[in-house]
Amino acid sequence: MDIMTLELQSRTKEIRAKDLLRSSVIPAEYYGRGIQNKSLQVDYQTFRKLYRQAGGNTLIELNVDGKEKMTVLVHQVAFDPITDEITHIDFINVRMDQEIHTKIPLKFVGVSPAVKELGGIIVPNITELEVNCLPKDLVHSIEINIAPIIDFNHPIRVQDLVLPSGIKALHDLGEIVVTAVPPQEEEEATVAPVAPGAVPLAGESAAGEVAAGETAGAGEAGKSEAAAKPEKGGKEKK
């Protein structure tokens, strides 16, 4: 079980959030079932460095004003839509005797014969595993060995995962976690053009959108060239 520590200060409601942010301080809230909410504040760079390592699935011990300690998870982080800077944090209380529902990032390791021998490409279908576990069993990431992917017909499914003790996956057992595809399949899926004017479906690749734009641009260029050429047998206007 990994636990990180974070120093914070109490915050009064009279202090405006925008004034804190101007001073490189982030407003935060601490809450949970059966406890009293607390308004907090934390140094921007201190939290940013910790959050890069902890994410939303590592236990954090808050040390408030140097005298009050609370075990929490980062529940939500708000970002400015223009600057992408952190503007607010929500911490949720964690009880060590109660299971938590969270997501754990997957880390793919090893060598797949489908890649090494057949030239295939590894395609993850799940990058975070939704789980239930006690806080003491929470891990920062789960390693998935891709060696069992021997060809393009042997994906790794949820039922194949060997999870750390105490962690229960909340996915369908048959759901594919990671697979391998032939290189031409991946290429076609990546650059498949979208018809001009069509709205891409969720999850469509940016490459598909670019290809569509280029196709449309080529069509316009073709029209311009056709307009510039004189008709057969006719004379070019001066």
Order of alpha helices (4+ residues) and beta strands (2+ residues): beta-alpha-beta-beta-alpha-beta-beta-beta-beta-alpha-beta-beta-beta-beta-beta-beta-alpha-alpha
